[in-house]
Amino acid sequence: MDPTTRRRRDDPPAQRVRLRALAPDDVALRAALVQLEPAPHQLGASASARQTLPAADADPRRAPFAVLLDAEPIGFGVLDRGDLLAQVVDEPERAVLLRGFYLTASAQGRGHGRAAATQVPALAADLWGPVAAGGPALVVLTVGTSNAAAQRAYAAAGFRGTGVQQRVEGQEPQHVLVAAVPQPPRATTRLSASGRPCAASALRQGRESARST
Ligand SMILES: CC(C)(COP(=O)(O)OP(=O)(O)OC[C@H]1O[C@@H](n2cnc3c(N)ncnc32)[C@H](O)[C@@H]1OP(=O)(O)O)[C@@H](O)C(=O)NCCC(=O)NCCS
């Protein structure tokens, strides 16, 4: 199996869903992905690949990926180690941001989003390697406070709330969620003086304007 392709084997329905990091020469897959659209009312939660794939291709710190159901493309997302991370975490070099993640409208509501989100931390490990080699310790994302489907999918996939809410003018408040990136067996989590994992304690508590009230 391609090292950037991940599949869960413990849950029969989830076995059909996998993530595939996009290579420049994935011409047919790319053409299919830009046809995928969330429902029109969901475009505030995630833009479609028609916009986000070209933006990712233009930035070497972003890694676009496909969500496949068997061989069929049903969704898209981007892992981003760029400047936006600094608005979400205190140690951006130890994190990667999941953005632009969505399933095409007809594929939603069948457990595929949950299955795909579960595989994102492993994809990040495949793409950037362990923390010891400069890879990320955390996948971080923001999700709208009213986006119940996404919150439930991320929770089922192992993402946890940080207690931080981000407020950006013109958007609904966003919860900041994180999930640990799997590390090789011998790697250990460094603990801070408080005994909490450093990466978790590094999460920005929010600028005044970004705090939950
Ligand atoms: C978010 C998204 C990827 C989830 O994928 P999905 O395949 O629809 O979700 P799943 O079928 O895996 O369901 C996940 C959970 O959400 C629940 N759910 C699904 N649709 C829901 C809805 N409309 N309202 C409330 N809960 C819903 C499911 O019951 C399930 O909960 P459970 O795990 O407690 O049983 C998908 O809905 C999507 O692409 N949405 C539009 C874009 C978006 O919001 N992206 C995320 C931006 S942060």
The ligand as an SDF file (V2000), in Angstrom:
LIG
                    3D

 48 50  0  0  0  0  0  0  0  0999 V2000
  -18.0980   17.2720    8.6200 C   0  0  0  0  0  0  0  0  0  0  0  0
  -18.2190   16.1070    7.6830 C   0  0  0  0  0  0  0  0  0  0  0  0
  -16.8440   15.8210    7.0500 C   0  0  0  0  0  0  0  0  0  0  0  0
  -18.6620   14.8720    8.5030 C   0  0  0  0  0  0  0  0  0  0  0  0
  -18.7520   13.7820    7.6320 O   0  0  0  0  0  0  0  0  0  0  0  0
  -20.0790   12.8820    7.5760 P   0  0  0  0  0  0  0  0  0  0  0  0
  -19.7480   11.7030    6.7570 O   0  0  0  0  0  0  0  0  0  0  0  0
  -21.2100   13.7090    7.1520 O   0  0  0  0  0  0  0  0  0  0  0  0
  -20.2810   12.4820    9.1040 O   0  0  0  0  0  0  0  0  0  0  0  0
  -20.5290   11.0370    9.6620 P   0  0  0  0  0  0  0  0  0  0  0  0
  -21.6000   10.3520    8.8790 O   0  0  0  0  0  0  0  0  0  0  0  0
  -19.2020   10.3570    9.7770 O   0  0  0  0  0  0  0  0  0  0  0  0
  -21.1390   11.3520   11.0710 O   0  0  0  0  0  0  0  0  0  0  0  0
  -20.3510   11.8430   12.1180 C   0  0  0  0  0  0  0  0  0  0  0  0
  -21.2360   12.1660   13.2830 C   0  0  0  0  0  0  0  0  0  0  0  0
  -22.0290   13.3320   12.9760 O   0  0  0  0  0  0  0  0  0  0  0  0
  -23.4210   13.0360   13.1300 C   0  0  0  0  0  0  0  0  0  0  0  0
  -24.1100   13.8050   12.1200 N   0  0  0  0  0  0  0  0  0  0  0  0
  -24.0940   13.5990   10.7870 C   0  0  0  0  0  0  0  0  0  0  0  0
  -24.8290   14.5550   10.1760 N   0  0  0  0  0  0  0  0  0  0  0  0
  -25.3130   15.3480   11.1670 C   0  0  0  0  0  0  0  0  0  0  0  0
  -26.1370   16.5090   11.1910 C   0  0  0  0  0  0  0  0  0  0  0  0
  -26.5930   17.0530   10.0580 N   0  0  0  0  0  0  0  0  0  0  0  0
  -26.4100   17.0740   12.3930 N   0  0  0  0  0  0  0  0  0  0  0  0
  -25.9230   16.5560   13.5220 C   0  0  0  0  0  0  0  0  0  0  0  0
  -25.1150   15.4620   13.5710 N   0  0  0  0  0  0  0  0  0  0  0  0
  -24.8420   14.8680   12.4050 C   0  0  0  0  0  0  0  0  0  0  0  0
  -23.5260   11.5520   12.9550 C   0  0  0  0  0  0  0  0  0  0  0  0
  -24.6540   11.0340   13.6080 O   0  0  0  0  0  0  0  0  0  0  0  0
  -22.2550   11.0920   13.6130 C   0  0  0  0  0  0  0  0  0  0  0  0
  -22.3940   11.1510   15.0180 O   0  0  0  0  0  0  0  0  0  0  0  0
  -21.9680    9.9290   15.9540 P   0  0  0  0  0  0  0  0  0  0  0  0
  -20.5030    9.6650   15.6410 O   0  0  0  0  0  0  0  0  0  0  0  0
  -22.1720   10.4510   17.3130 O   0  0  0  0  0  0  0  0  0  0  0  0
  -22.8620    8.7980   15.5430 O   0  0  0  0  0  0  0  0  0  0  0  0
  -19.2630   16.3580    6.5640 C   0  0  0  0  0  0  0  0  0  0  0  0
  -20.5410   16.4910    7.1340 O   0  0  0  0  0  0  0  0  0  0  0  0
  -18.9530   17.5900    5.7330 C   0  0  0  0  0  0  0  0  0  0  0  0
  -18.2110   17.4990    4.7780 O   0  0  0  0  0  0  0  0  0  0  0  0
  -19.5590   18.7670    6.0790 N   0  0  0  0  0  0  0  0  0  0  0  0
  -19.4130   19.9830    5.3040 C   0  0  0  0  0  0  0  0  0  0  0  0
  -18.0460   20.6600    5.4650 C   0  0  0  0  0  0  0  0  0  0  0  0
  -17.6190   20.7560    6.9080 C   0  0  0  0  0  0  0  0  0  0  0  0
  -18.3670   21.1020    7.8100 O   0  0  0  0  0  0  0  0  0  0  0  0
  -16.3120   20.4780    7.0930 N   0  0  0  0  0  0  0  0  0  0  0  0
  -15.6890   20.5540    8.4030 C   0  0  0  0  0  0  0  0  0  0  0  0
  -15.1220   21.9190    8.5940 C   0  0  0  0  0  0  0  0  0  0  0  0
  -14.3280   22.0670   10.1900 S   0  0  0  0  0  0  0  0  0  0  0  0
  1  2  1  0
  2  3  1  0
  2  4  1  0
  2 36  1  0
  4  5  1  0
  5  6  1  0
  6  7  2  0
  6  8  1  0
  6  9  1  0
  9 10  1  0
 10 11  2  0
 10 12  1  0
 10 13  1  0
 13 14  1  0
 14 15  1  0
 15 16  1  0
 15 30  1  0
 16 17  1  0
 17 18  1  0
 17 28  1  0
 18 19  1  0
 18 27  1  0
 19 20  2  0
 20 21  1  0
 21 22  1  0
 21 27  2  0
 22 23  1  0
 22 24  2  0
 24 25  1  0
 25 26  2  0
 26 27  1  0
 28 29  1  0
 28 30  1  0
 30 31  1  0
 31 32  1  0
 32 33  2  0
 32 34  1  0
 32 35  1  0
 36 37  1  0
 36 38  1  0
 38 39  2  0
 38 40  1  0
 40 41  1  0
 41 42  1  0
 42 43  1  0
 43 44  2  0
 43 45  1  0
 45 46  1  0
 46 47  1  0
 47 48  1  0
M  END
$$$$
